[in-house]
Amino acid sequence: MYQFFVEPSQINTELKKVFITGPDVNHIKNVLRMKPGEELNVSNGADGKEYRCAILEMTEDMVNLELRFIRDDGNELPVNVTLYQGLPKADKMELIIQKCVELGVNRIVPVSMKRCVVKLDEKKSASKISRWQAIAESAAKQSKRGIIPEIAPVKSFADAIKEAADCDVKFLPYEMADSDAMDKTRLALGGIKQGQSISVFIGPEGGFDEDEIEKARAAGMEIITLGKRILRTETAGMTVMSWIMLYTDGKEQ
């Protein structure tokens, strides 16, 4: 079933009415060729709920819907995950955003780290963030998410560490982790509780600088491992998100 995002003001639960405007109108009418009576899902991008609707009528610039029922639990993970991703080269960030949104991330923060090759000035950063946000929205629609994950402005490593300080669980995968790190990783993942906030730090192509690791340890980061093999930066975040999904999806308090 097709998924669309609207503003909260476009959903009236009392009257059981919903309307869609903007580019999605043309997509519904002329690309999907949907007809009155057909059903679709609507989300407001904020509360995680799924609003099941049926098309009543279509005008030139609006699709009017009947709200049939609301699914409160939606499709979101029972935890809130922020991915702090070291800026990668080329278009790898687009792949990271797309796949991690599909896997349930709530927010992605691009981070400038010592070994990052890419450097973004303010103008380039604003343009990139706008494109990355559009990719996040598209991935959220495709995977039937109840929210549109935010792509935050680029932060320094120090600011990212400071921001993540209040998270309940803080993971940093590191290829030089202790030999028993996999057991610690399983234990840490198994201990995640419903409703917790989780931060995940992923290094760029060159990995983390040793000074960054020391700062992370001092900030209370859990240094974990992704196994014996060295993963690319675009693979690492997806791997952690997959593990978090495995250990938390459907988990009760």
C-alpha positions as CSV (number, residue, x, y, z in Angstrom):
1,M,0.0,0.0,0.0
2,Y,1.3,3.5,-0.9
3,Q,2.5,5.8,1.8
4,F,2.4,9.6,1.9
5,F,3.4,12.3,4.4
6,V,1.2,15.3,5.2
7,E,1.3,18.1,7.8
8,P,-0.6,17.4,11.1
9,S,-3.0,20.2,10.1
10,Q,-4.1,18.1,7.1
11,I,-5.5,15.4,9.3
12,N,-8.8,16.0,11.0
13,T,-9.6,12.9,13.2
14,E,-12.9,14.3,14.5
15,L,-14.4,14.7,11.0
16,K,-12.4,11.7,9.7
17,K,-11.1,13.8,6.8
18,V,-7.6,14.0,5.4
19,F,-6.3,16.0,2.4
20,I,-3.1,15.8,0.3
21,T,-1.6,18.7,-1.6
22,G,1.6,19.5,-3.4
23,P,3.6,17.3,-5.8
24,D,2.0,14.1,-4.4
25,V,-1.3,15.0,-6.0
26,N,0.2,14.6,-9.5
27,H,1.9,11.4,-8.4
28,I,-1.3,9.9,-7.1
29,K,-3.4,11.0,-10.1
30,N,-1.0,10.6,-13.1
31,V,1.8,8.3,-12.0
32,L,0.0,5.8,-9.8
33,R,-3.3,6.4,-11.5
34,M,-5.2,5.8,-8.3
35,K,-9.0,6.0,-8.3
36,P,-11.7,7.0,-5.8
37,G,-12.3,4.2,-3.3
38,E,-8.7,3.0,-3.3
39,E,-6.8,3.0,0.0
40,L,-3.5,4.5,1.0
41,N,-1.6,5.2,4.2
42,V,-0.9,8.7,5.5
43,S,1.6,9.7,8.2
44,N,2.1,13.2,9.7
45,G,5.9,12.6,10.0
46,A,5.9,13.2,13.7
47,D,3.7,10.9,15.9
48,G,4.6,7.6,14.3
49,K,1.0,6.7,13.7
50,E,-0.4,5.2,10.5
51,Y,-3.6,6.7,9.2
52,R,-5.4,4.4,6.8
53,C,-7.5,6.3,4.3
54,A,-9.6,5.9,1.2
55,I,-9.7,8.4,-1.7
56,L,-13.0,10.3,-1.9
57,E,-12.3,12.7,-4.7
58,M,-9.4,14.3,-6.6
59,T,-9.3,17.9,-7.8
60,E,-6.6,19.6,-9.8
61,D,-4.5,20.5,-6.7
62,M,-5.9,18.3,-3.9
63,V,-6.7,14.7,-3.0
64,N,-9.5,14.4,-0.4
65,L,-9.5,11.3,1.7
66,E,-11.8,9.5,4.2
67,L,-10.0,8.5,7.4
68,R,-10.9,4.9,8.1
69,F,-8.8,3.9,11.0
70,I,-5.6,4.8,12.9
71,R,-2.9,2.3,13.8
72,D,-1.2,3.7,16.9
73,D,1.8,1.4,17.1
74,G,2.9,2.1,13.6
75,N,6.1,0.7,12.2
76,E,8.7,2.4,14.4
77,L,11.3,0.8,16.5
78,P,10.7,0.9,20.3
79,V,13.9,2.9,20.7
80,N,15.2,6.3,19.4
81,V,18.4,6.0,17.4
82,T,20.7,8.8,16.3
83,L,23.5,7.9,13.9
84,Y,26.6,10.1,14.0
85,Q,28.2,9.4,10.7
86,G,31.8,10.6,9.9
87,L,31.6,12.4,6.5
88,P,32.4,9.9,3.7
89,K,33.6,10.5,0.2
90,A,31.5,10.8,-3.0
91,D,27.9,9.8,-2.7
92,K,28.3,7.2,0.1
93,M,26.2,9.4,2.4
94,E,23.2,9.0,0.2
95,L,23.4,5.2,0.5
96,I,23.9,5.4,4.3
97,I,20.9,7.6,4.7
98,Q,18.6,5.5,2.5
99,K,19.4,2.2,4.1
100,C,19.6,3.4,7.7
101,V,16.2,5.1,7.3
102,E,14.8,1.8,6.0
103,L,16.3,0.1,9.1
104,G,14.6,2.5,11.6
105,V,17.1,5.3,12.4
106,N,15.4,8.4,13.8
107,R,18.1,11.0,13.1
108,I,21.4,11.2,11.2
109,V,24.1,13.7,12.1
110,P,27.0,14.1,9.6
111,V,30.2,14.6,11.6
112,S,33.4,16.2,10.6
113,M,36.2,14.0,12.0
114,K,40.0,14.2,11.8
115,R,40.4,11.5,9.1
116,C,37.5,12.8,7.0
117,V,38.6,13.6,3.4
118,V,35.5,15.6,2.7
119,K,35.3,19.1,4.0
120,L,32.0,21.0,3.5
121,D,31.8,24.8,3.7
122,E,28.5,26.4,4.8
123,K,27.1,26.8,1.3
124,K,27.9,23.3,0.2
125,S,26.7,21.9,3.5
126,A,23.2,23.5,3.2
127,S,22.8,22.1,-0.3
128,K,23.9,18.7,0.8
129,I,21.6,18.6,3.8
130,S,18.6,19.6,1.6
131,R,19.3,16.7,-0.8
132,W,20.0,14.3,2.0
133,Q,16.7,15.2,3.7
134,A,14.8,14.5,0.5
135,I,16.5,11.1,0.3
136,A,15.4,10.4,3.9
137,E,11.8,11.3,3.1
138,S,11.8,9.1,0.0
139,A,13.2,6.2,2.0
140,A,10.7,6.8,4.8
141,K,7.8,6.6,2.3
142,Q,9.2,3.4,0.7
143,S,9.6,1.6,4.0
144,K,6.3,2.9,5.4
145,R,7.9,4.8,8.3
146,G,5.6,6.8,10.6
147,I,8.2,9.6,10.8
148,I,10.6,11.4,8.5
149,P,14.1,11.1,10.1
150,E,15.9,14.4,10.4
151,I,19.2,15.0,8.7
152,A,21.0,17.4,11.0
153,P,23.6,20.1,10.1
154,V,27.2,18.9,10.0
155,K,28.8,18.9,13.5
156,S,32.3,18.7,14.8
157,F,33.3,15.5,16.7
158,A,33.5,17.5,19.9
159,D,30.0,18.9,19.5
160,A,28.6,15.5,18.5
161,I,30.1,13.9,21.6
162,K,28.6,16.7,23.8
163,E,25.2,16.3,22.1
164,A,25.1,12.5,22.6
165,A,26.0,12.7,26.3
166,D,22.4,12.5,27.5
167,C,21.6,9.3,25.4
168,D,20.9,6.2,27.4
169,V,23.1,4.0,25.3
170,K,26.2,5.1,23.4
171,F,27.9,2.8,20.9
172,L,31.1,3.3,19.0
173,P,32.4,0.5,16.8
174,Y,36.2,0.3,16.7
175,E,38.4,-2.1,14.8
176,M,41.0,-2.0,17.6
177,A,38.4,-3.0,20.3
178,D,39.4,-5.5,23.0
179,S,39.6,-9.2,22.1
180,D,36.5,-9.9,24.2
181,A,34.6,-7.0,22.6
182,M,32.1,-9.2,20.7
183,D,30.8,-10.7,24.0
184,K,30.5,-7.2,25.4
185,T,28.7,-6.1,22.2
186,R,26.1,-8.9,22.5
187,L,25.6,-8.1,26.2
188,A,25.2,-4.4,25.5
189,L,22.7,-5.0,22.6
190,G,20.8,-7.5,24.7
191,G,20.5,-4.9,27.5
192,I,18.7,-2.3,25.4
193,K,15.3,-1.4,26.9
194,Q,12.2,-0.1,25.2
195,G,12.0,3.6,25.0
196,Q,15.7,4.2,25.4
197,S,17.7,6.7,23.3
198,I,20.7,5.3,21.5
199,S,23.6,7.1,19.8
200,V,25.9,5.3,17.3
201,F,29.2,6.8,16.1
202,I,30.6,5.6,12.8
203,G,34.1,6.7,11.6
204,P,34.9,7.8,8.0
205,E,37.0,5.8,5.5
206,G,40.1,6.3,7.5
207,G,38.5,5.3,10.8
208,F,38.7,7.1,14.1
209,D,41.8,9.0,15.3
210,E,43.2,7.6,18.6
211,D,42.5,11.0,20.2
212,E,38.8,10.7,19.2
213,I,38.6,7.2,20.7
214,E,40.1,8.5,24.0
215,K,37.5,11.4,24.1
216,A,34.8,8.9,23.3
217,R,35.8,6.6,26.2
218,A,36.0,9.6,28.5
219,A,32.4,10.6,27.5
220,G,31.1,7.1,28.5
221,M,30.9,5.6,25.0
222,E,30.6,1.8,24.8
223,I,33.4,0.7,22.5
224,I,32.0,-2.3,20.5
225,T,33.2,-4.4,17.6
226,L,31.6,-5.3,14.3
227,G,33.5,-8.6,14.1
228,K,36.9,-9.7,12.8
229,R,36.4,-8.2,9.3
230,I,37.0,-4.5,8.6
231,L,33.8,-3.0,7.2
232,R,33.5,0.0,4.9
233,T,32.0,3.1,6.5
234,E,28.8,2.8,4.5
235,T,28.4,-0.8,5.7
236,A,29.2,-0.2,9.4
237,G,26.1,2.0,10.2
238,M,23.8,-0.4,8.5
239,T,25.2,-3.3,10.4
240,V,24.7,-1.7,13.8
241,M,21.2,-0.6,12.8
242,S,20.4,-4.2,11.8
243,W,21.6,-5.5,15.1
244,I,19.5,-2.9,17.0
245,M,16.5,-3.8,15.0
246,L,17.1,-7.5,15.7
247,Y,17.5,-6.9,19.5
248,T,14.6,-4.4,19.9
249,D,11.9,-4.7,17.3
250,G,8.8,-6.1,19.1
251,K,10.7,-6.1,22.4
252,E,8.5,-5.5,25.5
253,Q,9.5,-3.4,28.5
